[in-house]
């Protein structure tokens, strides 16, 4: 993409890097107007070149600049020219041992997108030194030490307050452990001013605005049979909560009819206080055939009862669509099979069981993991976690909605119910998974905005799901989703 910009605008790579430095310096002036003292850490590659350009611009603007050069740029690359220009402008390059006092802001221009192997030695020590400082850190392109493809630290990574990424988003900024390192992300395409990041090359970036067209107003003549018949199977002995949460989430997201099949001892708790839920007495072929969508897994259990229900569901050939979650995924891992009519929603631990590896293996490259699960099991795979990934064998999407308040029991069950309701209302497997992930995370973000993250319950999302599932009304005001006017 750098070469395309250079060619299309008939400029040199060094001139492009000048634009990069100018874009980052604009962010410094805009976001930290009181800053007057910078520490700038430069590596030997093009990321370091950006640092030298920023240093020169800041020095000419009257800032105090201390620049620390990790290594000499190789001869003949733009970084060598940028360092030469910095020195000719009266700048100096210091060693790490010569630091004095504290800066107002630190600029991390050490590594950029180059490294892909684990960092060691002096370079890792520089990153650790940067992280120990009290001043906020702005990383250029990507926090140094963060893998741009997987979002995982290469033994260590800078903890930035802000990342100004250049030309295009890097997918590693949005998943894995990236959220602990990137801070606020701004995109500088180098032809316009930096903007909120909203595009990701090769991967669909999901947000509420992107999925709103999937939720048009209902026809005025719609009835409950048009809006999806959902069957949820789970709630094994001692586990009534998960299936109840999933079932109510389906109702709150617009499902027309919802039936629950659970263990007999759980029926009083599952159906108490929610008369809209219907009761499935036997998991028979007739009950399964009734449903447009089956949700298998919430609270199912891994004992004999749960295995029996799972086998019954798999034996029915007439199930149109299925959401496979929780213990159903664990049963699937023990007896793998591939189907194209289901959505699998594993968290990293469940994905690890599906692929017979460790959760750390999954997290080390979430993109590769979601692709491999889909290759082995088919359908659409939604890999939960920070930077949720959705893959259907052709399309990859990433959802960054949501927050750490969702780290509590039952959140995944709510997601399964949401996706089931969307499938029942006619969305495709991929669109339902994408839309469900956004509604789920966005609802949690609205709760966090009002009340904070700690103490958030899965059932708290029920207040927001109907609002967000009606974007015409939610975004444009009361009565905006109807074809009639209030007198």
C-alpha positions, 0 to 999 in steps of 0.5 A: 500500500505504501508503494501504491501511494508513492506511485499514484501520487508520484512522490518518493517514499521519503516524502510519504514518510514526511507526511506520516511524521506530519500527521503524527505531529498534528495529533500531538498538537491536537491531543496534548496541546500543553505538551512541551517536552518530548522523548522520542525513541527511534529504531533503525527502520522506517518506523524510526524514520517517522520518529526523526521527522516528528523530532525535527518538526517538534524542534522547529515548533519550539518543543524540547526534544530528547531523541534516543536512537536504538541503532544506526539505519542501514545505508540507502534507506529513507531512515538514513536520510531522515536521521541525517536531516535531524542532525543537520537541523541541530538535533542530537541522538542520545543513549538510554543511559543519558536520560534525565528528568521526565518528559511530558509525552513519549513517542514510540517509533522503535519497531513498527510492523517489522518484527515477527519473532520474539524480542530479547536483549537490549531491545526488550530492555528499551521497551520495558524502560519506556513502559516504566515512565510516568508520561503518556506514550504515543506509538507510531503505527503500532506499539513496538513489540506487538505482532501486527498480524496476531495482536500478541506481544513478541515477549513484550510490547509498549503500553501506549495511551494512543496509537496513530496507525499509518495508511491502513489499520493493522488487524493485530491492533484489534484482537489478541492482547492488543487492547492492553497495549494500543490505547486509543487508535487513530488512523492516518491514511496520509492523504487526509487528517487522522480520523477514528479508525473505521476500515481494515484491509482484508477484514470487515470491521464491525460496528453498530452503524455497519450492521444497522441495515441488517435490521430494517423496520418490520412489515406492518403485517408481520406476525409471530410466525414470521419472526422465527421459531426458536428451540433452545436445548440445554439446562442440564441438572443443576444449571437452569440459568444459562438456558433461561438467559439464552431464551430471554435474549432471543425474545428480547432480540425479536424472536416470534416464538421461543420454546425451551427444553431442559431437565425436568428439575430445572423447569420451575426456575427456567419458566418462572416470571417469563410467561412468554417462554414455551415449554418443550416436554420431549426433545422429539423429532416433532419438536425439533422439526417445529423450530427454524433455529435450534440453540444447543449447549447452554447449561447442557452439561457433559454428563449422560443426560447432556450427551443424550440430548446432543445426540438426539439433536444431531440425529435429526436431519431436518434442523434448518439452523443450529447455534452450537455453544458451551457444552455442545461444543465440548461434545462436538470436540469429542466426536467431530463432524462438519456441517454447513448449517450451524454457527459455532461460538467458542471461547478460546478454551472451547476452541482449543478443545475443538482443535486439540491444542491449548488456549494459549495456542489459540490466542497466539494467532486467533485469525489462524485458529478461527480459520482452522475451526471453520475448516474442520467443522464448517458453517460459521465460527465466532471466536469470542474474546477481545476482538471477536472474530467471525469467519465463514470460509470466505469472509472474515469480520472482527468486532471490537464492541464490548468491554471487560465488564462482560467477563462474567457468567452467562454472557455467552449464553445471551449471545447465543440467544441473540444470534438465534433470534436474528437467524429466525428473522431471516438473516444469513448465518454470517450476518446473524453472527456479525450482527449478534456480536455487535448487538451483544457488545454494544449493549454492554458498552451502553451499560458500562457508559452508564454504570461502569464495568464492574458488577455488570450481569448478563441479564443487564443486557436485556434492557438495551437489546430491544433498543439496539435491535431497532436502529431506526428508532434508537438512532433517529428518535421515538416512533421513527420505526413505524409507518404511522404518525403519532397525532 
